[in-house]
Amino acid sequence: MRAGKLYHQAGHPALAERVGGWCRVDGNGMSGNKHIVVIGAGIVGVSAAIWLARAGLRVTLIDRNAPGQGTSFGNAGVLASCSVVPVTAPGLALKGPKLLLDPSFPLFLRWSYLPRLAPWLLRYLSHANDNDTRRISNGLTPIVSDSVEQHKALSQDTAASPYMVPSDYNFAYSDRVAFDADAYTWQLRQAAGFKPEIIEGEAVREYDPAFGPSVGLLAVMRDHGYITDPGGYVAALAETFKGMGGHFVTANVTDFDLGGGTVQAVVTDEGRFDCDNVVLCAGIWSKSLANKLGLNVPLESERGYHIVFKQPSAGPKAPAMVAAGKFVATPMDAGLRCAGIVEFGGLDAGPSKAPLRLLRQTVEETFPDLTYADSEEWLGHRPAPSDSLPLIGEIGQSGVYTAFGHHHIGLTGGPKTGRLVAGLVAGDRPNIDLSAYDPNRFH
Ligand SMILES: Cc1cc2nc3c(=O)[nH]c(=O)nc-3n(C[C@H](O)[C@H](O)[C@H](O)COP(=O)(O)OP(=O)(O)OC[C@H]3O[C@@H](n4cnc5c(N)ncnc54)[C@H](O)[C@@H]3O)c2cc1C
């Protein structure tokens, strides 16, 4: 599935441009007087803020840090349009315990966190069946499948545009047997319109000499892309937002004023911000803020890591998902960034040693000629709802809209989500069914 119409009919030129029109539902055309507060300046928040401003609304974007310093800072940078398959593939519940005990498999758990994780984990694993995986895949497809077009629509003619590079996205396997073991995933990707080209044996090194002999098969996905510095990209988008007259405020959001049931103001350590609507885009930190609105979301951190190898002597020419290590190697401005791994252990604990050790080891095996001047490590928190679908919609009739829960695909799907939620706030009828993303679905 590729770019489709976001809203019905012809209407607002900004949201309608390139992807179809919209139908104004409130019909009053007074959106310019409304004041919207967007909480969180990650990729989702800046996307929402820009599309809201383009729709003519008054927008204040609030973050306690500089834009692009949360999870959006350290991801692998891939615009992974074909990432339509959740982690909870059929069989995970049975295989999971064995994989956790295998030190060479990139799935980790801080055991002391297990009692707190258990309720979420049980819900998460309950989706590891064929029916749910297909349903989740159908839900992810509209959010991610036209990612490159959505990033272009967001960033074109702005200082953020040069950060985006069109490229292949390659899946590196040891051999045909390992590729075939992923047949279920490839069948779902194919159902969503993504078919790989297969390169095998020595042809792998003709395509890209960076790969060592541990890579015997590449599944090449054409027409993808990546961001050469995800944190810099989000910061540049925030500057674009400010250039449009948007306000950015550095403040910690602590509460909401819900006088009469609908939001009146956002409360921060820098004071109150009166508003007509709120868009909550605080990534993994949205859980505690949503709680203050009575929404209890089963959201956990899927902790992930990156290592940036500076001044690398070798590296792939396009982002490569190394299947054995479940990490992506991406050529970025700062060097070769290798990012991935899943670790459960909550928000508070610092980085663990074992995942970083395994990441270094699989990088060495994949790129045996790699030397580098220096390296930098990072830990981040993918916001993972138990059913692997983002929350996009209004919390009850509170006037607060959610746009969070993008786990592994937030950079890919952030611009589309921002555009969708901006349309909802502006009172438009979406042209795609958003019920799968209903934030109230857990109640
Ligand atoms: C190792 C790793 C690799 C990844 N690779 C990819 C990839 O290649 N492609 C892809 O599509 N996705 C990838 N992801 C996932 C992606 O990075 C996330 O889904 C995405 O960044 C989430 O964006 P966000 O805007 O929702 O959250 P964030 O970027 O975390 O932004 C949330 C913001 O809210 C702010 N905030 C929180 N609480 C408050 C408060 N109380 N007051 C004020 N501000 C607050 C934070 O400071 C932060 O700036 C990866 C993730 C990891 C960890």
The ligand as an ORCA input file, in Angstrom:
! r2SCAN-3c Opt
* xyz 0 1
  C      17.695      1.592     19.132
  C      16.486      2.138     18.411
  C      16.451      2.134     17.020
  C      15.321      2.601     16.343
  N      15.335      2.655     14.974
  C      14.268      3.143     14.301
  C      14.295      3.267     12.891
  O      15.295      3.001     12.233
  N      13.173      3.719     12.268
  C      12.047      4.058     12.964
  O      11.050      4.412     12.343
  N      12.016      4.029     14.318
  C      13.100      3.578     14.997
  N      13.081      3.528     16.367
  C      11.864      3.962     17.082
  C      11.750      5.486     17.129
  O      12.970      6.067     17.492
  C      10.642      5.901     18.106
  O       9.449      5.201     17.821
  C      10.365      7.401     17.988
  O      11.552      8.140     18.146
  C       9.340      7.878     19.003
  O       9.178      9.254     18.791
  P       8.265     10.138     19.727
  O       8.204     11.485     19.119
  O       6.999      9.411     19.971
  O       9.025     10.147     21.148
  P      10.360     10.885     21.636
  O      11.320     11.097     20.527
  O      10.846     10.124     22.814
  O       9.847     12.319     22.079
  C       9.101     12.500     23.255
  C       9.450     13.867     23.801
  O       8.589     14.167     24.893
  C       9.317     14.916     25.831
  N       8.648     14.801     27.140
  C       8.377     13.654     27.811
  N       7.726     13.936     28.947
  C       7.581     15.281     29.017
  C       7.012     16.171     29.960
  N       6.436     15.727     31.086
  N       7.065     17.505     29.713
  C       7.656     17.974     28.582
  N       8.214     17.169     27.650
  C       8.172     15.846     27.866
  C      10.691     14.265     25.821
  O      11.669     15.150     26.340
  C      10.867     13.954     24.340
  O      11.563     14.980     23.656
  C      14.200      3.076     17.080
  C      14.256      3.127     18.465
  C      15.384      2.677     19.140
  C      15.441      2.758     20.633
*
